[in-house]
Amino acid sequence: MQLTIDLTDRDVLVTGSANAARQAVRRYEAAGAIVYRLSTPDGAEGDGPLPERPFLVAAVDDGEPGWEPLLDRCREAGIPIAIEPAAGEPGRVTLVGGGPGALDLLTVGAVHALRDADVVFYDRLAPYQELVRLTSAKLVDVGKRPGHHKVAQCDIEKLMVDAALSGNNVVRLKGGDPYVFGRGGEEVAACAAAGVPVRVISGVTSAISVPAAAGIPVTHREVSHIFTVVSGHAPLTEKEHTHLAGLGGTIVVLMGIGTLPQLAAGLRRAGMDAGMPMAVVERGYRPGQRTTIAELGTIETAAAGCSNPAVLVIGEVVRVAEANRNHAEASAELSRLAASLLEA
């Protein structure tokens, strides 16, 4: 059960060792509470004055014995107690896949990692607008846009490593999955070279989720049993066009608006039917999501006004989505007609 309580100007006593309680202290201060500290059950570490009767006691599970008598006295006095998890060990980095940008597509592991962070370096395609609800960590925008890198990749890696070596629990929040065109391998290598412990929490890749948001399955029985994911940042070679055209199945291109003309022309030269259905899904799971559907031979004109972030889908599965959509619209129209007849 989760409760939301207004703690503005309320006295909150946070118990537990300094390291274990550091994030709980930050969370309660961010909630507007007046935070007092008790690092040891006997108060021997000299945390300063304590409130006569706190509004709430936040008991951090620091693994040390001796806290129970104090908590029992609080219970007897009718003072509410919130059991808080201990902060994670500092000096490490966690790469977190943030999914396509929708808060409800964050994994449980991602939410836990954000809650446990001291500093978060985030990208523009991650669900950064919601971070203040998920973490009390320091937030640093290192996002990139096509043609403009706010912070260079080498500088991002240095920021992560330096923050961890300074004793912070660092989260690098990335859109999609860190290992799907997310340069996660490079960031892991940078941490390893600096001797910084690092782990990766996988995310929901936009290669699957964004087509799904538009009703397009990347595989479908008797239609496509294979799908290929391609980066659209740079034009493909003729050999790659030929390879893709010969594979069959579904082709998914991430961030491919800039190279769409070369891709469509290259696939046609490689023998792909100009009538092959193709979809451009812009801003998946975000306000203004839009899907443009055309054929390989006409997509350049149809998608002239499209922009990144976008996912391109090429294959017969696009027809599956269209058929499902038409069926749903027809069913809805029949339902409306039946309702109007009953009313008559």
N, C-alpha and C positions, 0 to 999 in steps of 0.2 A: 504493500500500500504506500502511495506517495501522497504527502500532504504539502500544500503550499501555505506558508505562514508569513505574514508581514513581520519582519524582524527589525524594521527601521527603528533605530535608537534603543533597541532592547539589549539588555545585558546578557551576553552569552559566554559561558565558561567552556573553553575547549581544553580537554585533558588529553595527555599523551606526550610522548617525547617530541622534541622540537622537529626532528626530521620527519617522523611519522605524521605529525599534525600540521605540517606546513601548508598543505593544500586545503585542509579543512578550515584553517584560519583564514586563508585567502577567500574561500567561498563565503564564509559568514560575514567577513568584512565587505565583500562585494554585495551582499544582501542588505547592507546598511546597519548591521548589528554593531554594538560596542563590544569588542572581543577582549576577554581576559584569558590568561594562560595559566595552566598548572601542568608543569612538565613531569613531576614526580608525585606520587601519592602523599608524601610528607612535605612537599613544597620546599625541599632542601636546595633546589637550584635557584631560588630567588627570582620568581617570575614577576614579582611586584604585587600591588594590592589586589585583593579579590573582592568581588561583589558580595554584599551581605546576603542577598537572595537572588541568584540569577533567574532570568526568565526561562532559560533553557541550558542544559548541560550537554555539550557535544562530546561524547566519550569516544576517543579514537582508539581503536584496537591496535595498540603498539606492541602487543605480545609480552609486556612486562607484568609481573604479578603485583598484587597489592592495591589494585584499583577498586575491587569489589566493595570493601567496607565504605568507601566514600560514596559510591553509587547507591548502596543500600540506604545511607543516610539521606541522600537526595530523594529517593523514592518515598521514604517515610515522611519527608517534609513536603511531598506533593510537587516536587520540581520535575518537570518532564526531562527525559533523557533520550537523546538521539545517538544511536550507535553509528559511528563513522568508520569507514575502512581506512587503514593506514596508507599514507602516500607510498608510491613505489620508490625503489632505490634510484637516487639521482645519478646523473652521469651516463645516460644512455639515450639512444635514439629509436623511435618506432616510426616506421613508414606505414601510413594508413591510407588505404584506398577509400575515397569518399563517395564512390559511385557517381552517377550522372548528375548529381546536384540536388536530388530530392532527399529531404531529411529522413523520410521513412525507408529509404533504401540504404541507409548506413547500417552496417552490421553491429551486433551487440559488442563484438570485440573493439570496433572503432569507437563506440560510445564510451566504453570503459577506458580506452587509451586516452581519449580526450579529457575525460574527467581526471585522469591521473597526471596530466601534463603540467609542466611549469612554463613552457613556451611552445607555441604552435606556429610553424611556418606553413602558410596555406596558399593554394592556387586559386585562380578565379573560377575554375570549373568545379571546385569542391563546394559543399553547402556552407559557405563561409558566413552567409547572412544569419545563420542560426547558431553560430559558435558561442555567442554570449550566453545562450541557454544551456550549452553542453559543457562549458569549461570556464574556469576562472583564470586560466593561464594568460600570459602575455601573448597577444596575437600580432603576428608579423606577416604582412602581405608581400609575397614574392611572386605574384601571379604574372603570367605571360599572356600576351595577345599576339595574334598573327602579325609578324613583321615588327613586333616591339616586345623586347624582354625587359620587364621592370627590373629584374635582378638576373644577372648572368648565371648560368648553371654552376660554373665553378665557384661563384660567390655564394650561391645557395648552399652548396656543400660545405664551404668554409664556415658559414654562419651556423649550420647545424652542428658541425664538429666543435667549434669554439664554444657554443652554448652548452653542449654536453660536457666538455672538459672543464667548464666553469661550475659544474655541479648541478645542472638542470636536467630534468626529465623532459626530453624533446620529442615532440610529435611533428612529423612532416606529413601534412594532410594534402593528398593529391586527388584530382578528379579521376573517376573510373577505378582502375586497378593499377598499382604501382609498376607492375611488370608487363603491362600492355601499353606500349609506347609512352610509358611514364617516366623513363630514365631511372627507374628504381634500382636497376642493377648498378648504375654508376654511383648512386648515392650510398648504397650498401658498401661498395668498394671503397669509397672515400672514408666511411666510418671505420671499416676494417683496417685500412692503412694507418689510421690515427689511433688505433687501439680502443675505439669506442664500441661498446656492446650495441648491437643493432638487431632488430627483428622486423618482420614484415607482416602486416595484417591485410589480407587480400580484400579487394572491393568488388562491387558489381560493375563489370565493364560496360561501357556505353555501346560496345559492339553488339551486345545482345539486348540490353535494356532499352536503348533508344528506339531501335526498330520495334520492339514489343510495345513501347508507348504509342506507336502509330498503328498497332494491330498487325505488324508484319512478323511472322515467325521466321527465324533464319533457317530452320529445317522444317520439313513437312513430309509426311509419309507419301511416297510415290511421286513427290515433286522434287525434293532436294534432300540428300542424305549427307551433304558436305557443305561447309561454309569456310570461306577464307577471309581473314581480316588483314587489311592493307592500310598502311599509313598514307594519307593524302598530302603530306607536307611537301613532298618533292615529286616531280614527274617520274613515271616508271620508264624503264627501258623497253625497247621493242621486244626483247626476249621475255621480259616479265609480262608484257601484254599478251604475247603468244601463250605463255604458260597459264595465265589466268583464263584466257578464252578457252583453252583446251581442258581445263579442270572440270568445268560444269559446276552445278550446284549454285550456291549463293556467294556473291562477293559483297563484303561490307568494307566501306572505306571511311576512315575516321578523319575528320577535319579536311575534307577533300574538295571544298568549293574552289579553292585557288587553282587546283590542277584538274578540275572537271573537264574542261575542253580537251586537254591532252589525253586524259583517261578514256573518254568516250570515243575520240578519234582513233586512239591506239587499239582499243578493243575491236572496233569495226574493221580496222586494217588486218587485225589478227584473225578475222573470220567470224566474229560474233554477230549474230543476226541484229540488224538495225531495229527490228521490232521487239527486241528483248525489253521487258518492262523494267523500269528503274524508278526509285523513289529517293527524294531528298528530304530528310527529316531535320528540321531546324529547331534548335533550343528545346531538345527533348526534356520533358518533365519540368520545364520552366514556363513562366508566363509568356504567351505569344508563340507557344509550340505550333509549328506549321508543317504540313506534309505536301510536297509537290510530286505528282506522279506523271511520268511521261514514258517515252520509249528511248532506247539508246540513240536512235537517230534524231530525236527532237529535244532531248533533255537540255542541251545547251541553251536553247531559246526559252524553254519552259522555266528553267532555273535561273534566268538572267538576274532576277532580283533577290536571289537567295544569298545568305551570308553564314559564316561560321559563328558559333559552333554548330556543326551539322554532321550528320551521318548519311552516307550514300548507301543504298541497297540496290544491287543489280541481280536479277534472277526471277524465275517464275513464281517464287514465293510472294512477290508483290501482287500477282494476280489473285493469289489465295486471300490476301488481306482485302483486296477490292471486292471479291466475291462475298466474303463474310460481311463486309460493310454494307454492300447492296442488300444482302439477305436481312441484315438487322434493320436497315431502313425500311424495307418492304414490310417486315413484321410489325414495325412500329406504326406504319401507315395503316395496316390492316386493323391493328388494335384501336387506333383513333377512329377508323371508320365504324368498327363494331360498337364503340362507345357512343358515337353520334346516333347510330340507328336505335340503340337501346333508349337513348334519351328521347328520340322522336316517338 
